[in-house]
Amino acid sequence: MSEIINFKNVSYEYRSGENFHRGVIGLNFSIQEGEFIAILGHNGSGKSTLSKLINGFLKATFGEVNVLGINPSDDRRIYELRSQVGMVFQNPDNQMVATMIEDDLAFGPENLGIPREEITERIDWALDIVDMKEYKNKMPNKLSGGQKQRIAIAAILSMRPKILILDESTAMLDPKGRKEVMATIKKLNKEQGLTVILITHYMDEAVEADRVFVLNQGVITVEGTPAEVFKEVRKVRDAGLELPIPSQVCIELISKGYDIPFVLTDEDLVDALIEQKQRKSKQKPGFKFK
């Protein structure tokens, strides 16, 4: 995999007159093409600031940002960058610009000057990927929250980006809608090779990522695989976050003497408990004479 995003000592300051506060401070990281990255942190930790620095909505106050070989501070290439970095936000209604789904998906490619024949192909392709092809000629206001968010993702896909940023895109959804959107995200990442950056409050979503960044007061305090990050219990909690529920249960069981490994998912927790029970059954002592 090749490097697709690189931050070198990047800071961003929000200023109002003589007052300012730092959104992010001294960020150093890289993301490889095709990675699935989850970014965690409490409100005001710098998650959205980081995402906006990637697509040029914000320009770094200090340091260097490189995305797809482009400096987002270069105004001459900003439209080129944004056509390759798609963003999906919390409320899908805010991203819909037309009364028909087909027209909504056509809006982005039309603004890129794509020929009509290719736009039609892109619309069909994008809707097929998010499993919403039968809704092509429907009105978005008739859809569920999860379906609307999948349409919002399809609208971004119609522009054929290389990076997809989802800024708490499941925050307003019920469990069913969250599940639908997460299945779509994983499909895009694994089958289409799309680089995905997921900003989320849900620990179970972060478990699905290749790597996790935890932000606290504008600084990345923990970085690594989900297992590596969530084992840093104190740092995760210092950032105002909780562990995934299966991990919380696992830690409690270990404290009570259960011999099980650290786990992240319900399935792994069940498997660990079954394995321990099987080990214990094999270790039962035989009959002893008194």
N, C-alpha and C positions, 0 to 999 in steps of 0.2 A: 504493500500500500504506500502511496505517496502522501506527503504532508499537504494538507489543504487549507489549514488555518494555523497561524502562528502569532502569539502575543509575546512581546519582549518588554518587560518592565512597564506595563501599560497602566496608567492611572487616568481617571476622569473626574473633573471637578464641576459640580453644579454651582453656578454663581448668580447672585442677586445683589447688585450693587457691590458693596465691599464685603458682603458675607458670602461664604461658600462652604460647601461640604463635599466630601469625596465619595463618589458613587462606588468606584473600585480603586484599589491601591496596589500598584506594583505587580500586576498579573503576569505570570510567565507560564505558558503552556502551549502545546501544539495538539492538533487533531488531525488524524489520518483520514484519507478518503475512504468512505464506506463504514466509518465508525458510528456507533450509536452511543451518544453521550447524554447523561442525565445531569442536570444542574439543580442542586438543592440549596435551600436557605430560607430563613424566615423573611417576612415582609421588610423591605428596606435593606436587605443584605447585599444587593448589587446584581441580582440575577438578570433583571430586565436591562439594566445598564450594559452588562456584558453582551447580551444578545444584540442590542442596538449598535454597539461598537463593531460588531461583525458585519452588519449590512450597511453601515454608513449612516444610519439615522443620527448617530452621535459620532463626533470626531475626538480621538484621544487627546487629552490635555498634555500628557507626557507619554513617551515610549513609542513603540512601533507595532502596528497591526498589519498583517499580510493575509489576505484572503484570496485564494485562487490566483496568486501572483499579483494582486491589485492592492494598493494602499487605499483604504476607504476614505482617506482625507483628500484624495485626488479627485477634484470635482469633474475633471475631464472624463473619468471612467466610472463615475458613480452609477450611471444607468446600466452600464455593462455589468457592474457588480450586482445590482439589485435584481437584474433579470436572472441571475444565477443563484441568488440567496433568497428563498421564499420564506415568509413569516405567516404563521397562523396564530391568532390571538384567542383570548378567552371567549368572547361573544361572537359566534359566527354571523349573527345578524348584521354586525358592524362591517363585515367584509363583503356582504352581498350587494351588488350594484344594479341588478336587473330583476324583473318579475318572473322570468323563466330561467330554469337552470342552465339550459343550453347557452343562452345569451350571457349568463353570468360567467360561465367558463370561457366564453369567447373574448371577454373584455380584455384580459391580460395579453393574449397573443395578438389581438388586433392593435394594441398600443405598441407592440414590438414590431409591427409591420409584417407579420406573417401572412402569406397568401391564404385566401379563404379555404382552398381545398385542404391545405395542411392543417388549418385550424380545426376543421371538421374531424380530421383524423386524430388530432391531439385530444379533442373533447371525448371522442369515443374511447380512446386509449385510457385517459385519466379516469373516466367514470367506471370503466371496466376494472381498473386496479382497485378502486375503493368499493367495488361491488354495488354500484348505484346506477348502472347503465339503463335500467328500466325507468328511471326517474328523469331521463334527459329532457322530456317535454312537459315536466311537471312544474308546479309553482313551489318555491322553497318554503313559503309560509305554511305549507301543509305537512312539513316534515317534522320528525322528532328532533330533539337537541343533538343526539348522536349522529343522526343522518345529516343534519345541517352542517355539523363540523366536518363530516366526511366530504361533503360537497365543497366546503371551504378549502380542504386539503386538495381536492381534485382541481379547483380553480388555480391553485398554486402550481400543481403538477402540469397543467396545460401549458405553462411557460417553460417546461423542461429545466427546472433548476438543478443544480448539483448539490445544494445544501438546503435542508428543510429545518427551520427553527419553529418550535411549537412553544409559545409563551403561555404556560398554564392553560393549554387548550382544552383540558378535560375538567377544569375547575367548576364549570357551571352545569356539568352533566350528572345524570343519575348513574348508578353502577352499571346498568345495561349499556348506556351510551358511552361510558368510559371504556368498557370492555370492547365495544365496536371500534372505537377510535384507536385504542392500543393495538388491536389486531391489525388494523390498517397500517399503523406506523411500523410495526415489526415486519409486515409484508414488504413495505417499501424499502426498508433497510436490507433485509435478507435476500429478497428476490430481485429488486431493482438496483441494489448497491448504492442507494441514496444515503448520503451522510446526514444523520439526524441528530439534532440538538434539542432535547426535551427539558424544558423548565417546568418543574412540578413540585407540588406539596405532598404528593402521594408516594410513600416509601415503596409500596408494592410495584409502582410503575418504574421507579429507579432500579429495582432489582433486575429488570429486563435488560438494562443497558450493558454495554461493553465496559464502560468506565463511568465513574461518578465523581463530580466536583461538588464539594460542600463549601458554600460561601458564608462568611460571617463578618459583618461590618466591612464589606468590600474586599475581603482577603480570602483566597482559597486556603482553607485550613486543613482539608483532607482531600486526597485525590487517589484514585485507584479503582480496582474492580469493585463491584458491589460487596463482595465478601470482605475484601481488605478494608473498605471504608466503614462498613457497619460493625466491624470488630473494634473500631476506634470509638467505643461507646461514649467515653467522656467528651471527646471532641465533637461528636455528633450532637450530644445533648447540650453542650456549651453553645452550639449554633442554634439552639431553640428547636431542635428536631427530635423526633422519637425514632426508635428502631422499627423495622417492619414487625408486625404483630407476631409472626412465627418466631422471629429472633428473640423478642421479649419473653415469649413462653419458654423458648429453649434455654435462655439464661436462667430463668426461674427454676426450671427442672434440674439443670446442672447444679445449681446451688443447693438443691435438695438431694443430691447424690446420684442423679441419673447419669449414666456413662454414655452420652450422646455427643456428636460433633455439633459445631455451630452451624445453623441452617438459616435460610432466608425465606423459604416458601412453605406453604401448608403441606404440599406433597412431600418435600424433603423431611419435614418434621414427622409426618406419619411414618415414612420409611425408616427414619432413625429410631423411632419408638418400637416399631415392629422388629427391627434388627436387634435391639437391646433385649427385647422379650425373648427372642429366639436364642440369644447367647445365654441368657439366664436359665432357660429351660434345659440347655445342654450341660449346664454347670450344677444341676441339682445333685446333692450328695445321695449316694445309694443307701440301702438299709444298713443300720449299724446295730450290733448286738449290745445290749445294756450290760 
